[in-house]
């Protein structure tokens, strides 16, 4: 019995537009689809953010 669940299915990933913090000391980022501002500030350090593309897991 135990906790063995077998191999997990791979999670599909896709190119996703995100906002990324411009402060090199901050790791803040968020998916573009979940922002309401046209030019959001970083929720962690309040620095400006810039758009970029990341490969992220698909959210259903």
NUPA-482682 format. One record per atom (N, C-alpha, C): residue in one letter; x, y, z. Coordinates in pm, whole numbers, padded with zeros to 5 digits, always signed. Layout:
BEGIN
AXYZ ...
END
This chain:
BEGIN
X+00085-00118+00000 X+00000+00000+00000 X+00090+00124+00000 X+00096+00208+00097 X+00187+00321+00098 X+00136+00440+00018 X+00227+00532-00007 X+00190+00657-00075 X+00233+00660-00221 X+00270+00548-00280 X+00315+00547-00419 X+00198+00579-00511 X+00214+00680-00593 X+00106+00722-00683 X+00140+00699-00829 X+00255+00643-00856 X+00294+00618-00994 X+00348+00745-01060 X+00390+00733-01185 X+00446+00849-01255 X+00338+00955-01278 X+00377+01081-01262 X+00284+01191-01286 X+00286+01228-01434 X+00172+01273-01483 X+00167+01319-01621 X+00240+01452-01632 X+00310+01476-01743 X+00378+01605-01759 X+00275+01717-01767 X+00307+01830-01707 X+00218+01946-01709 X+00247+02024-01838 X+00143+02050-01920 X+00167+02125-02044 X+00211+02267-02013 X+00306+02317-02093 X+00357+02453-02077 X+00335+02530-02206 X+00324+02663-02193 X+00298+02747-02309 X+00367+02882-02289 X+00403+02947-02401 X+00458+03082-02393 X+00350+03174-02338 X+00383+03249-02233 X+00286+03331-02163 X+00340+03472-02146 X+00258+03573-02176 X+00296+03712-02154 X+00290+03742-02004 X+00398+03798-01951 X+00403+03833-01809 X+00458+03974-01793 X+00433+04032-01676 X+00499+04155-01632 X+00610+04113-01537 X+00730+04164-01559 X+00846+04128-01478 X+00904+04255-01416 X+00940+04249-01288 X+00994+04365-01217 X+01128+04407-01279 X+01148+04539-01291 X+01272+04591-01348 X+01382+04606-01244 X+01349+04590-01116 X+01447+04598-01007 X+01526+04467-01005 X+01656+04475-01030 X+01738+04354-01039 X+01743+04276-00907 X+01716+04340-00795 X+01720+04274-00665 X+01586+04207-00630 X+01484+04227-00713 X+01350+04174-00687 X+01317+04065-00789 X+01250+03961-00746 X+01212+03851-00836 X+01064+03858-00875 X+00998+03972-00849 X+00854+03984-00873 X+00815+03971-01020 X+00703+03903-01044 X+00646+03892-01178 X+00501+03848-01164 X+00421+03872-01268 X+00282+03826-01268 X+00236+03807-01412 X+00142+03715-01429 X+00087+03691-01561 X+00011+03815-01608 X+00030+03851-01735 X-00037+03969-01791 X-00189+03955-01781 X-00242+03835-01798 X-00386+03812-01795 X-00447+03841-01658 X-00366+03849-01554 X-00419+03871-01419 X-00389+04011-01366 X-00357+04105-01455 X-00335+04243-01413 X-00447+04330-01467 X-00475+04437-01394 X-00582+04528-01435 X-00526+04662-01481 X-00405+04699-01436 X-00345+04826-01475 X-00276+04815-01611 X-00272+04927-01681 X-00203+04930-01810 X-00052+04920-01793 X+00000+04983-01687 X+00143+04977-01653 X+00155+04949-01504 X+00144+04822-01463 X+00143+04790-01319 X+00277+04813-01252 X+00271+04835-01120 X+00390+04841-01037 X+00407+04705-00971 X+00530+04670-00939 X+00558+04542-00875 X+00486+04535-00740 X+00411+04428-00716 X+00341+04416-00588 X+00436+04393-00470 X+00561+04355-00498 X+00656+04328-00391 X+00737+04452-00353 X+00789+04526-00453 X+00878+04639-00421 X+00832+04772-00480 X+00721+04772-00554 X+00661+04892-00613 X+00745+04955-00724 X+00840+04880-00781 X+00918+04928-00896 X+00837+04911-01024 X+00883+04976-01130 X+00818+04961-01261 X+00834+04817-01310 X+00742+04775-01396 X+00748+04640-01452 X+00752+04650-01603 X+00807+04547-01669 X+00812+04544-01815 X+00759+04409-01864 X+00704+04410-01986 X+00649+04287-02042 X+00761+04197-02091 X+00739+04067-02074 X+00828+03967-02132 X+00748+03839-02152 X+00809+03742-02218 X+00744+03612-02243 X+00819+03506-02163 X+00742+03422-02091 X+00801+03311-02016 X+00727+03183-02055 X+00795+03071-02039 X+00733+02940-02060 X+00679+02896-01923 X+00545+02891-01912 X+00481+02862-01784 X+00380+02749-01799 X+00349+02681-01688 X+00245+02578-01693 X+00110+02640-01732 X+00030+02564-01806 X-00102+02610-01847 X-00194+02612-01726 X-00269+02720-01709 X-00369+02729-01603 X-00504+02708-01666 X-00581+02615-01609 X-00713+02585-01665 X-00819+02674-01604 
END
